[in-house]
């Protein structure tokens, strides 16, 4: 289960970066923010894990949110 969640997060991030590279404007980044915020809330609500994978997923999701926000700020479009 944990591997599946981690794999899904990695796939989501890679897919988001690919979508950004292909986008003319940045309409998908706003959509990505919504999904990342939902993922962060779901991870926070999930039961604690014993292997540290939830903590890593939370860390990566937070970093992804920061990067998308920085990208939007640098592009000047929102």
NUVOFI-339504 format. One line per field, with one value per residue (C-alpha): residue in one letter; x, y, z. Coordinates in Angstrom, 1 decimal. Layout:
N
residu: [a,...] $
px: [X,...] $
py: [Y,...] $
pz: [Z,...] $
END
This chain:
78
residu: [x,x,x,x,x,x,x,x,x,x,x,x,x,x,x,x,x,x,x,x,x,x,x,x,x,x,x,x,x,x,x,x,x,x,x,x,x,x,x,x,x,x,x,x,x,x,x,x,x,x,x,x,x,x,x,x,x,x,x,x,x,x,x,x,x,x,x,x,x,x,x,x,x,x,x,x,x,x] $
px: [0.0,2.7,4.7,1.6,1.0,4.7,4.6,1.5,3.0,6.1,4.0,1.9,4.9,6.5,3.2,2.8,6.3,5.6,2.3,4.1,6.7,4.0,1.7,1.9,0.5,0.2,-3.4,-2.4,-0.4,-3.4,-5.0,-1.9,-2.0,-5.5,-4.4,-1.3,-3.3,-5.8,-2.9,-1.3,-4.6,-5.1,-1.6,-2.0,-5.3,-3.8,-2.7,0.9,3.3,6.2,8.7,8.8,7.2,4.3,6.7,8.7,5.5,4.5,7.9,7.9,4.3,5.1,8.2,6.1,3.6,6.5,8.0,4.6,4.0,7.5,6.9,3.7,5.3,8.2,5.8,3.7,0.5,-2.1] $
py: [0.0,2.4,1.7,2.3,5.7,6.7,5.5,7.4,10.6,10.2,9.6,12.6,14.9,13.7,14.1,17.6,18.6,17.2,19.1,22.3,21.9,21.4,24.2,27.6,29.5,28.0,26.9,23.4,24.7,26.1,22.7,21.0,23.2,22.0,18.4,18.9,20.6,17.7,15.2,17.1,17.1,13.4,12.5,14.6,12.7,9.3,7.1,7.3,4.9,3.1,3.2,7.0,6.9,9.1,11.7,11.6,11.8,14.9,16.4,15.8,17.1,20.3,20.8,20.3,22.9,25.4,24.8,25.2,28.5,29.7,28.8,30.7,33.7,33.7,33.5,36.4,34.6,33.2] $
pz: [0.0,1.0,-2.2,-4.2,-2.6,-3.1,-6.7,-7.4,-5.9,-8.0,-11.1,-10.3,-9.9,-13.1,-15.0,-13.6,-14.7,-18.2,-18.4,-17.4,-20.1,-22.8,-21.6,-23.3,-20.4,-17.0,-16.6,-15.5,-12.6,-10.9,-11.3,-9.9,-6.8,-6.1,-6.4,-4.3,-1.6,-1.6,-1.4,1.5,3.4,2.7,3.8,7.0,7.7,7.0,10.0,11.0,9.3,10.9,8.0,7.5,4.1,5.1,6.4,3.1,1.1,3.1,2.6,-1.1,-1.5,0.4,-1.7,-4.8,-3.6,-3.0,-6.4,-8.2,-6.3,-7.2,-10.8,-10.9,-9.2,-11.7,-14.7,-13.4,-14.4,-12.0] $
END
